């Protein structure tokens, strides 16, 4: 690790923020529910990329079940992306010498 103690920290912080944004945009996680019947892909920038639903769930009779599975898959994806974001930002902070 480089010693940055005599440098102005603002350029390093800007570099860190740009790198974090690039790294987070590259993260993709998949939230799953109903044994894979519903899948939601979420980026590290918390942008929903896709939703996949097993065709057998698409009927008026399964409306409440489908709604619940969508909610669970979304919560699973958000939980996963938050964990990935924390791991990535912790590693980058350490790489740039920020504690």
Residue pairs with C-beta under 8 A, 6 or more apart in sequence:
1 94
1 95
1 97
2 97
3 97
4 12
4 96
4 97
12 96
12 97
13 96
13 98
15 96
16 92
16 93
16 96
16 98
19 92
19 96
20 88
20 89
20 92
21 45
23 44
23 88
23 92
24 43
24 44
24 45
24 85
24 88
24 89
25 43
25 44
25 45
26 44
27 43
27 44
27 81
27 84
27 85
27 88
28 41
28 42
28 43
28 44
28 49
29 41
29 42
29 44
29 77
29 80
29 81
29 84
30 39
30 40
30 41
30 42
30 77
30 80
31 39
31 40
31 41
31 42
31 72
31 73
31 74
31 75
31 76
31 77
31 78
31 79
31 80
32 38
32 39
32 40
32 73
32 76
33 68
33 69
33 70
33 72
33 73
33 76
34 54
34 57
34 65
34 69
34 72
34 73
36 54
37 53
37 54
37 56
37 57
37 69
38 51
38 52
38 53
38 54
38 57
38 66
38 69
38 70
38 72
38 73
39 50
39 51
39 52
39 73
40 48
40 50
40 51
40 52
40 70
40 73
40 74
40 76
40 77
41 48
41 49
41 50
41 51
41 77
42 48
42 49
42 77
42 78
42 80
42 81
43 49
43 81
44 81
44 84
44 85
44 88
46 78
46 81
48 77
51 70
53 66
53 70
56 62
57 65
57 66
57 69
58 66
93 99
